[in-house]
Amino acid sequence: MATQTEAQKELAELIVTSLNLEAVKPADIDPEAPLFGSDLGLDSIDALEIALAVSKRYGFQLKSDNPDNRTIFTNLRSLSEHIEQHRAAA
């Protein structure tokens, strides 16, 4: 399992908290593992919840009609990188 960066740790905690994933510890989310269709069992509703939590925490919108969403939400690493890029611009 890849090691989480500080930004990924913060994001993993946000995901676990906002989705009430009681059986998952933030540190157990592999930054390289798929967020959807994996052990986490996340679905499209969870993606909306994550997007809402990200907008509240980081101050920018993850738009549902963004053609890059599949890439952005691939795994913890890709989502974290996207947030870091846009957070700096916000």
NUKEBA-26157 format. One record per residue (C-alpha): residue in three letters; z, y, x; residue number from 1. Coordinates in steps of 0.1 Angstrom, whole numbers. Layout:
BEGIN
ALA Z Y X NUM;
...
END
This chain:
BEGIN
MET 0 0 0 1;
ALA -9 35 13 2;
THR 19 60 18 3;
GLN 22 88 -6 4;
THR 20 124 6 5;
GLU 46 149 -6 6;
ALA 20 162 -32 7;
GLN 13 127 -44 8;
LYS 51 119 -47 9;
GLU 55 150 -68 10;
LEU 25 141 -90 11;
ALA 37 105 -93 12;
GLU 70 117 -106 13;
LEU 53 140 -131 14;
ILE 31 111 -143 15;
VAL 61 87 -147 16;
THR 82 114 -164 17;
SER 55 127 -188 18;
LEU 44 92 -198 19;
ASN 79 78 -200 20;
LEU 70 49 -178 21;
GLU 104 34 -176 22;
ALA 93 2 -158 23;
VAL 75 22 -131 24;
LYS 91 40 -101 25;
PRO 70 70 -88 26;
ALA 72 55 -53 27;
ASP 56 23 -66 28;
ILE 23 40 -75 29;
ASP -2 32 -48 30;
PRO -23 64 -41 31;
GLU -54 42 -37 32;
ALA -49 20 -68 33;
PRO -68 29 -100 34;
LEU -47 49 -125 35;
PHE -65 33 -155 36;
GLY -72 -4 -161 37;
SER -46 -14 -136 38;
ASP -10 -24 -134 39;
LEU 1 9 -149 40;
GLY -18 1 -182 41;
LEU -28 37 -188 42;
ASP -54 47 -214 43;
SER -73 78 -226 44;
ILE -43 91 -245 45;
ASP -23 89 -212 46;
ALA -50 109 -195 47;
LEU -45 137 -221 48;
GLU -8 136 -215 49;
ILE -13 138 -177 50;
ALA -37 167 -181 51;
LEU -12 186 -203 52;
ALA 17 179 -179 53;
VAL -5 191 -149 54;
SER -15 223 -167 55;
LYS 22 231 -175 56;
ARG 33 223 -139 57;
TYR 5 236 -118 58;
GLY -10 264 -141 59;
PHE -46 253 -145 60;
GLN -64 233 -171 61;
LEU -79 198 -166 62;
LYS -107 201 -191 63;
SER -116 170 -212 64;
ASP -153 178 -210 65;
ASN -154 180 -172 66;
PRO -181 156 -160 67;
ASP -160 148 -129 68;
ASN -130 135 -148 69;
ARG -138 99 -141 70;
THR -137 108 -104 71;
ILE -107 131 -106 72;
PHE -86 105 -125 73;
THR -97 76 -103 74;
ASN -64 73 -85 75;
LEU -33 92 -75 76;
ARG -49 104 -43 77;
SER -80 118 -61 78;
LEU -60 135 -88 79;
SER -36 150 -62 80;
GLU -65 163 -41 81;
HIS -81 179 -72 82;
ILE -48 196 -81 83;
GLU -43 209 -45 84;
GLN -78 224 -45 85;
HIS -74 242 -78 86;
ARG -38 251 -75 87;
ALA -46 271 -44 88;
ALA -74 289 -63 89;
ALA -52 296 -93 90;
END
